[in-house]
């Protein structure tokens, strides 16, 4: 088994840590705590607005924001971006010193400041190629952790996210 992204690209999970031999999500208590926390956070982030779009449009025009497709950083301090703004994040991270914030709680704040100041990559800067190898319909039935297990920001009361609605990807070259 390899590494997979669930729901959003970016965070990768060791398949053996989260899925059983039949490809179904393991029971919550069998999933390592860091993976449980990320899965819980993903249940919140899958419908979140792109951070860059939100910085452009603001809360008042949130309806104009694209939905995030990619997540970078650590739960609670992550940056979520749409496909159009992924190159902005990657440029900042690779070329503008953002890598100094890898694993740091300041990653989100530092990217937001850089982007809000009007910084952007040069014209034609490429992002990252992604390869989808498993269609959404083949996703296993997940068991979303209970609210007590959620490390950060539980979703709205009574609202559950079905992770089967989102893709599972196998990154190339790992």
N, C-alpha and C positions, 0 to 999 in steps of 0.2 A: 504494500500500500504506500501511497505517496502523500504529498501535501495537496490540500484542496482549499479553495475559498468558498465560503457559504454566504449567500445573500448579497454581499458586497465584495468586490475585488479588494485585495490588499492584505487583510489578515488571513494567514494560511494556517490550517489545522492539519496535524498529522492524522490521517484517516483512521489509523488504528486506535487513536485516543478517543475519537468521537463516534465512530461507526463500528457496529459488530460485523461478523462475517457475512451476514445477509445484506449488508448495506443499510441497515436501520440505525437510527441514533441509539446509542447506548443509554441505559437508565442514567439519570442525572448524577446519582451518587458514584457512578463508575467513571465519569468524565473528570479528568484532573481539574482542580479549582481554577487555574488561569484560563483554561479553555471554557469552562462553565461561565466565567465572568465575561469573556468575550462574546460567547453565544448569547448571553442575556443582554449585553449591550447592543449586539447586532439586531435583536428584536426591536429595539428602539430606533436604531439608526437607519433601518431599511427604508423608511419613509421620510427621513430627515431632508431638509433642503441643503443643497450644496452650500458650503461655507462661503465660497467666493461669490456665488449668485446673491446670497443673503447680504454680503458686504456691499454689493452693488445696489441692490434694490431696497434693502432694509425690511424691517418687520411689517411696515405698512403695506408694502407691495410683495409680500412673501409669495403670493400666488404666481408671481413672475419668475420665481426661482425654480431651477431644475431640481429634480430629486437626485440625491447623492447616489453614485455608483461605485465609488472607491473610498476606502478608509485607510488612513495612515496614522501611526502613533499608538498610544496606549489608551485603554478604556478610560473615559472621562476627560481625556486631554487630547482626543483624536481630532484629526482634520478629515472631513468628508467632503468630497468634491464630485461634480458631474464629469462626464467624459470630456466635455469642452474645457474644463478648468484643471484637469489632471496635469496637463503640461505646465501650467502655472506653478502648481505645487512642486512638480519634479524639477523644474528649473531652479526654483528657490532652494530646494533641498540639495541638489547636485552642484549648482553653480554659485549660489549666493550665501553659502554658509549654513544653510538650514540643517545639514547633516550633524552639526554640532549639538542639535537638540534631539537627536535620535534617542529614544527611551526616556526623554525628559518631560516633565509635566509642563514645561514652557513651550513645547512644540506648537501647540494650537495658537497661543498668544503671539508667538514670534511670527508665524506665517500670516496671521490676521493683520498684524501691524504692517508687515512688508506689503501685502496685497492692498490694504486700505490706503497706503501712501501712493498708490498708483503704479507700483512696480509690476512689470510683466516681462516674460521672456522675449527674446528677439523674434522678429517675424520668421516663421518657418521652423521654429524650434520644435522638434519632435517629442512626443511623449513616450509611451511604452506600448509595445504590441502585446495584446492579450489573446490567448487561444481558448475558446470555449470547446470543451470536449464532451461534456455531458449535458444533454438537454434538460430543461427545467422539469419536464414531466417525469424524469427518472429519479428525482430527488426522493430520499427516504422520508418516512413519517417522523418528524422531530418531536421530542418531548421538551417543551420550553420550560426552563426552571421556574420554580415558584418564586413569588415576590421576595421571600426571605433570602433566596440565593442571589438575587440581583445585587451586584456590587455597587451600581451607580444608577441614579435616576430611573426608578421603575416607570413603565409606561402608564398612560392614562388609566385611571380606575376602570376595570372591567374590559379593557381593550387587550386582546391577545393578537399576536402576530404569528401567522403560519409561515414558518421558514421554508416550507415546500414551494411557496410561490416564487422563490428566488433560486438562482443558479448555484451550481457547484462546479468549480473550474479546477483543472489540473494544470499548474504552471509548467511551462516547457523547461527542459534542461535541468531538472532537479532529481 
